[in-house]
Amino acid sequence: MSQVFYLLRSRLDGQYLVAHPKPRTTSPEQQPDQGYLLMFQEHFDALSYLNTHGAAVADRFAVESIPNTQLNGLLKRWGFVGIGVVKDPLLPQIEFMSHTS
C-alpha cells in the first residue's frame, strides 16, 4: 500500500511551497538550488501550517495530494534537492532529507 503525502501549491503560478536553507558558502559560482519540497503527512497538517505561518496568503494556496510512488518523478521534474517532512506544523519541526538520483 502506498503512503499519501500532502503538498502546498500556489494557485497563482503552480509553484510548490519549498524551504531554502542558508547557503554554507557565498561564492558567485554557486548555483542556487531548487530547495526542499515541504510535505505533510495529513491534509489538516498542511492547512494548519498554512493558517499558522501564512494566514495572509492562505487563500493563494491549495493542498495537493501525491502518493509516494509518484514522489521521485516530481522531485526530478522540478529539480528539488530533497524533501522536508513537516512533523509539527505549529512550531514547525521539519525533517530534511536529500534526494539522490
C-alpha positions as CSV (number, residue, x, y, z in Angstrom):
1,M,0.0,0.0,0.0
2,S,1.4,3.4,-0.8
3,Q,1.5,6.3,1.5
4,V,0.0,9.7,0.5
5,F,1.7,13.0,1.2
6,Y,0.2,16.5,1.1
7,L,1.8,19.5,-0.6
8,L,1.0,23.2,-0.7
9,R,0.8,24.6,-4.2
10,S,0.3,28.2,-5.3
11,R,-2.9,28.8,-7.1
12,L,-1.3,31.8,-8.9
13,D,1.8,30.2,-10.5
14,G,1.6,26.5,-9.7
15,Q,4.8,26.6,-7.6
16,Y,5.2,24.3,-4.6
17,L,6.0,25.5,-1.2
18,V,9.7,24.8,-0.6
19,A,12.4,25.5,2.0
20,H,15.7,27.1,1.0
21,P,18.4,26.5,3.6
22,K,21.0,29.2,4.1
23,P,24.0,28.5,1.8
24,R,27.1,27.4,3.6
25,T,29.3,29.5,1.3
26,T,28.5,32.6,-0.7
27,S,30.6,32.2,-3.8
28,P,29.4,33.8,-7.1
29,E,29.9,30.4,-8.9
30,Q,27.5,28.7,-6.7
31,Q,24.2,27.8,-8.4
32,P,21.0,28.4,-6.4
33,D,19.3,25.2,-5.6
34,Q,15.6,24.5,-6.0
35,G,15.2,23.8,-2.3
36,Y,13.4,21.1,-0.4
37,L,9.8,20.3,-1.2
38,L,7.8,20.7,2.0
39,M,5.5,17.7,2.6
40,F,2.8,16.9,5.2
41,Q,1.6,13.5,6.4
42,E,-2.0,14.7,6.8
43,H,-4.3,17.2,4.9
44,F,-5.1,19.0,8.1
45,D,-1.4,19.4,9.0
46,A,-0.9,21.3,5.7
47,L,-3.8,23.5,6.4
48,S,-2.6,24.1,10.0
49,Y,0.9,25.1,8.7
50,L,-0.6,27.4,6.2
51,N,-3.0,29.1,8.5
52,T,-0.4,29.5,11.3
53,H,2.6,30.7,9.2
54,G,0.9,32.2,6.1
55,A,-2.6,33.4,7.1
56,A,-2.3,36.5,5.0
57,V,-1.7,34.4,1.8
58,A,-3.6,31.2,2.7
59,D,-6.2,31.8,0.0
60,R,-3.4,31.7,-2.6
61,F,-2.5,28.1,-1.9
62,A,-4.2,24.7,-2.3
63,V,-3.5,21.4,-0.7
64,E,-2.5,18.7,-3.2
65,S,-2.1,15.0,-2.5
66,I,0.6,12.8,-4.0
67,P,1.2,9.1,-3.5
68,N,4.8,8.2,-2.5
69,T,5.1,6.2,-5.8
70,Q,5.0,9.5,-7.8
71,L,7.3,11.5,-5.4
72,N,10.6,10.6,-7.1
73,G,9.3,11.7,-10.5
74,L,8.1,15.0,-9.1
75,L,11.4,15.7,-7.4
76,K,13.3,15.0,-10.6
77,R,10.9,17.0,-12.8
78,W,11.0,20.1,-10.6
79,G,14.7,19.8,-9.7
80,F,14.3,19.7,-5.9
81,V,17.3,18.8,-3.9
82,G,15.2,16.8,-1.4
83,I,12.2,16.8,0.8
84,G,11.2,18.4,4.1
85,V,8.6,16.4,6.0
86,V,6.8,18.7,8.4
87,K,6.4,16.8,11.7
88,D,4.8,19.6,13.7
89,P,3.1,22.3,11.6
90,L,2.7,24.7,14.5
91,L,6.3,25.0,15.8
92,P,7.4,23.9,12.9
93,Q,9.6,20.9,13.2
94,I,10.8,19.7,9.8
95,E,12.9,16.6,8.9
96,F,15.0,17.3,5.8
97,M,16.2,14.5,3.5
98,S,18.3,14.9,0.4
99,H,17.2,13.3,-2.8
100,T,19.6,11.1,-4.7
101,S,19.1,10.2,-8.4
